[in-house]
């Protein structure tokens, strides 16, 4: 039976395992952590990710752990930034909790197909298979290896040497999920402020609130993560420290606040070899200001499941995956750069919805089908 080893049991790795199992391929997923877990708080899933989950028969389950949300932006004075020319669906996504989504996907793929506390160390490619060496001293022979092990991918380090994740200078992100705040949050609000600060808050499906803030060109950080984010929240609301966002941050225990230096993966000359492929952040980690990293990685996983078959030509299928995805992500990078470098909040909002419209209407195509990347 055709066999795959997937490195990484995050959202992309688990979705890859599920997609390959649906294709009739035996899968083992190796995760270096001792348990299924998820870094981060919540994430947005756009229509293209939900379509992929529908194809994998878990779409309704995913929707049950999410809150339908809209990506409209306001300026720091609370004014809605209109985006003429785009439809309501270009703004709509589902907010889900990362850990709950990981648990759902682990159950769907089958926990007996997941090896925990088992990291990747190296692989050897042969004409008809790949041997994957693991941190417990064991090895696995497979027809294909998929590296879905994130921005710091060990699989990428061997497949494409000299491409470590690098800092996006001065770009930091803070976020948390808060339950039972006692603070009235009448609506979701995403805000484009001053001093390179962007953020806001959205209500979760279970009555909590997810808040986030990121800053471009940040000065050197001082103090605790809570002090850092409170210092920046004043740039997002004209009410300053009396605004809803500032109140949510103030009510959040320090240990619940996640802060990250944003890391990027440089454009890669290749994503595959004859028996090895990269997916998700391992291939294309980008700035989270486009809030689509998980969705784009889920697309990678779904495409691998459509291209790889038990009786197919594995090297040819991986070559087709790369031939479609590298140009696609070059276009994603151009759209993301237009968002990041927008000179005004209104242009940011317009460029963002242009990106989301393209993403949800231009799904990756199988070879031989027409595609539009403009």
matplotlib code that plots the C-alpha trace (Angstrom):
import matplotlib.pyplot as plt

x = [0.0, 1.2, 2.5, 3.2, 5.1, 4.0, 6.2, 4.2, 0.8, -0.3, -3.3, -1.5, 0.1, -3.1, -5.1, -2.4, -2.7, -6.5, -6.4, -3.9, -6.0, -9.0, -7.0, -6.4, -2.8, -1.6, -0.3, 1.8, 2.1, 5.2, 5.1, 8.0, 5.8, 4.4, 0.8, -1.4, -1.3, -1.5, 0.6, -1.6, -5.1, -7.6, -7.4, -9.6, -10.7, -11.8, -14.2, -11.5, -10.4, -13.9, -14.5, -11.4, -12.8, -16.1, -14.3, -12.7, -16.1, -15.3, -16.7, -19.8, -17.7, -15.4, -18.2, -19.6, -16.4, -16.3, -18.0, -18.9, -17.1, -16.5, -13.2, -14.2, -11.8, -12.3, -9.9, -8.8, -11.8, -14.2, -15.1, -15.9, -13.5, -15.6, -14.3, -16.4, -16.5, -16.4, -19.2, -20.1, -18.6, -15.2, -15.2, -16.6, -14.6, -14.9, -13.1, -12.0, -9.9, -6.6, -6.4, -10.0, -9.4, -6.3, -8.2, -10.9, -8.5, -6.5, -9.7, -10.6, -7.2, -7.2, -4.9, -3.5, -1.9, -0.1, 3.3, 3.9, 7.2, 8.8, 10.8, 12.4, 16.1, 16.9, 15.7, 17.4, 15.8, 15.9, 14.6, 11.4, 11.0, 12.2, 13.6, 12.7, 14.9, 13.3, 14.5, 13.7, 16.2, 13.6, 13.1, 10.1, 10.1, 7.5, 6.6, 6.5, 7.6, 5.7, 7.3, 4.5, 6.7, 6.3, 8.5, 11.4, 11.0, 13.7, 12.6, 13.1, 16.6, 17.6, 15.5, 16.4, 19.6, 20.4, 16.8, 16.2, 13.2, 14.2, 12.8, 10.4, 12.3, 10.3, 7.1, 5.6, 2.2, 0.3, -3.0, -5.1, -8.5, -10.4, -13.5, -16.1, -14.6, -17.5, -16.8, -19.6, -18.4, -21.3, -19.6, -16.5, -14.0, -10.7, -8.8, -6.1, -4.4, -1.3, 2.4, 2.1, -0.4, -3.3, -5.5, -8.9, -11.3, -13.8, -16.3, -15.8, -18.4, -18.4, -18.9, -15.3, -13.4, -10.2, -8.1, -5.0, -2.6, 0.4, 2.9, 5.2, 8.5, 8.2, 10.7, 12.7, 10.4, 10.4, 8.6, 6.3, 4.1, 1.1, 3.0, 4.1, 0.7, -1.0, 1.5, 0.5, -3.3, -3.5, -2.7, -5.8, -8.7, -9.3, -10.6, -7.0, -6.9, -10.7, -11.4, -12.8, -9.5, -7.5, -10.1, -9.8, -6.0, -6.1, -8.4, -6.2, -3.9, -0.3, 0.2, -2.5, -0.9, 1.1, 3.7, 5.7, 8.4, 7.0, 9.1, 9.2, 10.4, 12.2, 11.0, 12.2, 13.7, 11.9, 9.4, 9.8, 12.2, 11.2, 9.8, 9.7, 7.4, 6.8, 3.4, 2.1, 4.5, 7.4, 7.1, 5.8, 5.5, 4.4, 3.4, 0.1, -1.3, -3.1, -4.6, -4.6, -1.6, -3.7, -6.1, -3.3, -1.7, -4.9, -5.1, -1.6, -2.7, -5.9, -4.1, -1.6, -4.5, -5.9, -2.7, -1.2, -2.9, -2.0, -1.4, 0.0, 3.5, 4.7, 7.6, 5.3, 2.6, 5.0, 6.4, 2.9, 2.2, 5.3, 4.6, 1.3, 2.0, 5.3, 3.8, 0.6, 2.6, 4.6, 1.3, 0.2, 3.4, 2.7, -0.8, 0.4, 3.1, 0.4, -1.5, 1.5, 2.8, -0.5, 0.1, -3.3, -5.8, -8.3, -5.9, -5.0, -8.6, -9.0, -5.9, -6.9, -10.3, -8.6, -6.4, -9.3, -11.4, -8.6, -7.9, -11.4, -12.2, -9.0, -8.5, -5.5, -6.2, -5.2, -2.8, -4.5, -7.2, -7.3, -6.2, -6.3, -3.8, -4.5]
y = [0.0, 3.5, 5.1, 8.7, 10.1, 13.6, 15.7, 18.0, 17.5, 21.1, 22.2, 21.7, 18.4, 17.0, 18.2, 16.7, 13.4, 13.5, 14.4, 11.7, 9.1, 10.2, 9.6, 6.0, 6.5, 5.0, 7.8, 8.2, 11.7, 12.4, 15.2, 16.1, 17.5, 15.0, 16.0, 17.5, 21.2, 24.5, 27.7, 30.8, 31.6, 31.7, 31.8, 32.7, 30.2, 31.6, 30.1, 28.2, 26.4, 25.6, 24.2, 22.0, 20.7, 20.0, 17.9, 16.0, 15.4, 17.6, 20.9, 20.8, 19.8, 22.7, 25.1, 23.9, 25.2, 28.5, 31.9, 33.5, 36.8, 39.6, 41.3, 45.0, 47.6, 50.9, 53.7, 54.8, 57.2, 54.4, 55.2, 52.2, 52.1, 51.3, 48.9, 49.7, 47.0, 44.0, 41.7, 40.7, 37.2, 38.8, 39.9, 36.7, 34.1, 31.7, 32.3, 29.1, 28.2, 26.6, 23.9, 22.8, 22.6, 20.6, 18.1, 17.8, 17.1, 14.6, 12.7, 12.7, 11.5, 8.8, 9.2, 5.8, 7.2, 9.9, 9.3, 11.9, 12.8, 11.7, 14.3, 14.3, 14.1, 13.4, 11.5, 9.5, 9.4, 6.3, 5.6, 4.1, 5.3, 7.6, 6.6, 9.0, 8.9, 9.9, 11.2, 8.0, 6.2, 4.5, 5.0, 4.8, 3.8, 5.6, 6.5, 10.2, 12.5, 15.8, 18.4, 20.4, 21.3, 25.1, 28.1, 26.5, 23.3, 20.7, 19.0, 22.3, 22.6, 19.4, 19.9, 23.5, 24.2, 27.8, 29.0, 29.4, 31.5, 35.1, 38.0, 40.5, 43.4, 45.4, 43.3, 41.9, 40.5, 40.1, 38.2, 36.4, 34.7, 36.0, 34.4, 36.1, 39.6, 41.5, 44.0, 44.6, 43.9, 45.0, 44.1, 42.8, 45.5, 45.5, 48.8, 50.4, 52.8, 55.0, 54.2, 51.1, 49.5, 47.3, 45.1, 44.8, 42.2, 39.6, 37.5, 33.7, 31.1, 30.2, 33.7, 34.8, 37.5, 37.2, 40.3, 41.0, 43.8, 43.9, 46.6, 47.3, 49.1, 48.7, 50.4, 48.1, 46.2, 47.1, 45.6, 42.6, 41.6, 43.2, 46.5, 46.3, 45.8, 48.4, 50.9, 50.3, 50.0, 53.8, 54.1, 52.1, 54.0, 57.6, 56.8, 55.7, 53.7, 53.9, 52.0, 48.5, 47.0, 48.6, 47.3, 43.8, 43.9, 45.2, 42.4, 39.7, 37.8, 38.2, 34.5, 34.4, 37.0, 35.6, 37.7, 36.8, 38.3, 37.7, 35.3, 34.8, 32.1, 33.5, 32.6, 29.1, 27.9, 24.6, 22.9, 19.3, 16.6, 13.3, 12.0, 15.0, 18.0, 21.0, 22.3, 25.3, 27.6, 25.2, 26.4, 29.9, 31.4, 35.1, 38.0, 37.4, 40.8, 39.0, 36.5, 33.7, 31.5, 28.6, 28.8, 28.8, 25.9, 23.9, 24.5, 23.0, 19.9, 19.5, 19.8, 17.1, 14.9, 15.5, 15.0, 12.0, 8.7, 5.1, 4.1, 7.4, 8.6, 10.2, 12.3, 13.6, 14.5, 16.4, 18.2, 19.2, 20.4, 22.6, 23.9, 25.3, 26.5, 28.4, 30.9, 31.0, 32.1, 34.6, 36.2, 35.9, 37.7, 40.6, 41.0, 40.7, 43.4, 45.7, 45.3, 45.8, 48.9, 50.6, 54.3, 55.0, 53.0, 53.2, 51.8, 49.0, 48.1, 48.1, 46.1, 43.6, 42.8, 42.6, 39.9, 38.0, 38.2, 36.7, 34.0, 32.7, 32.8, 31.4, 27.9, 25.9, 23.9, 20.4, 20.2, 20.7, 23.1, 26.7, 29.0, 32.7, 34.4, 38.1]
z = [0.0, -0.8, 2.4, 3.5, 6.5, 7.5, 9.9, 12.2, 13.8, 13.6, 11.5, 8.2, 9.1, 10.4, 7.3, 5.1, 6.8, 6.5, 2.8, 2.0, 3.9, 1.9, -1.2, -0.1, 1.2, 4.5, 6.7, 9.8, 11.3, 13.5, 16.1, 18.3, 21.1, 23.6, 22.9, 20.3, 20.9, 19.1, 19.5, 19.3, 20.3, 17.4, 13.7, 10.7, 8.1, 4.8, 2.4, 0.5, 3.6, 4.6, 1.0, 1.5, 4.9, 3.2, 0.7, 3.6, 5.3, 8.4, 7.3, 9.5, 12.5, 11.9, 11.6, 15.0, 16.7, 14.9, 14.9, 11.6, 11.4, 9.0, 8.1, 7.9, 9.1, 11.0, 11.6, 15.1, 15.3, 14.7, 11.1, 8.8, 5.9, 2.8, 0.1, -3.0, -5.7, -3.4, -2.2, 1.4, 0.9, 0.3, 3.9, 5.6, 7.5, 10.4, 13.7, 15.3, 18.3, 17.2, 19.9, 19.3, 15.6, 16.1, 18.4, 15.8, 13.0, 15.2, 15.8, 12.1, 11.0, 13.7, 16.7, 16.2, 13.0, 15.0, 16.8, 19.5, 21.1, 17.8, 16.0, 12.5, 12.2, 8.5, 5.4, 2.6, -0.8, -2.9, -6.4, -5.2, -1.6, 1.1, 4.5, 7.3, 10.4, 13.7, 17.0, 18.9, 16.8, 14.6, 10.9, 8.5, 4.9, 2.8, -0.8, 0.1, 3.0, 3.6, 5.8, 7.5, 10.4, 10.3, 9.7, 11.5, 9.4, 9.8, 6.6, 4.7, 6.2, 4.4, 1.2, 0.7, 2.7, 3.7, 4.0, 7.8, 8.9, 9.3, 11.3, 9.8, 11.4, 13.8, 13.3, 16.5, 17.3, 20.6, 21.1, 23.6, 24.1, 27.1, 28.7, 31.0, 30.8, 32.2, 29.4, 26.9, 23.4, 21.2, 17.9, 16.3, 15.4, 13.5, 13.6, 11.5, 13.8, 13.9, 14.6, 12.5, 14.9, 13.7, 15.7, 17.3, 18.9, 17.7, 19.7, 19.7, 19.2, 23.0, 24.4, 24.8, 23.0, 20.9, 20.8, 18.8, 18.1, 15.8, 15.0, 12.0, 12.5, 16.3, 18.6, 20.8, 23.3, 26.9, 29.9, 30.0, 27.1, 28.8, 29.3, 25.7, 24.2, 26.5, 25.4, 21.8, 22.3, 22.6, 18.9, 17.9, 19.7, 20.1, 23.6, 24.5, 27.7, 28.1, 24.8, 24.6, 23.3, 26.1, 28.6, 27.2, 27.4, 30.9, 31.9, 30.4, 32.8, 31.8, 31.3, 28.6, 26.4, 23.5, 21.9, 18.8, 16.7, 13.3, 11.3, 7.5, 5.2, 2.2, -1.3, -2.1, -5.4, -5.0, -2.6, -3.6, -4.7, -6.2, -2.8, -0.5, -0.3, 1.9, 2.9, 4.9, 6.8, 6.1, 2.4, 2.7, 6.2, 5.7, 7.8, 9.8, 8.7, 5.9, 8.5, 6.0, 6.9, 8.1, 5.2, 2.6, 4.3, 4.3, 0.6, 0.2, 2.2, 0.2, -3.1, -2.1, -1.3, -4.8, -6.6, -4.8, -5.5, -4.5, -8.1, -9.4, -10.3, -7.1, -8.5, -11.3, -8.8, -6.6, -9.6, -10.5, -7.0, -7.1, -10.6, -9.5, -6.0, -6.4, -9.0, -6.9, -3.8, -5.7, -6.4, -2.8, -1.8, -4.1, -2.8, 0.8, 0.1, -1.2, 2.0, 4.3, 2.5, 1.9, 2.7, 4.3, 6.3, 3.4, 1.0, 3.4, 3.7, -0.1, -0.7, 1.9, 0.4, -3.0, -1.5, 0.2, -3.0, -5.0, -2.4, -2.1, -5.8, -7.2, -5.7, -6.7, -9.9, -10.9, -13.9, -17.2, -15.9, -16.6, -13.8, -13.3, -11.0, -11.8]

ax = plt.figure().add_subplot(projection="3d")
ax.plot(x, y, z, "-o")
ax.set_aspect("equal")
plt.show()
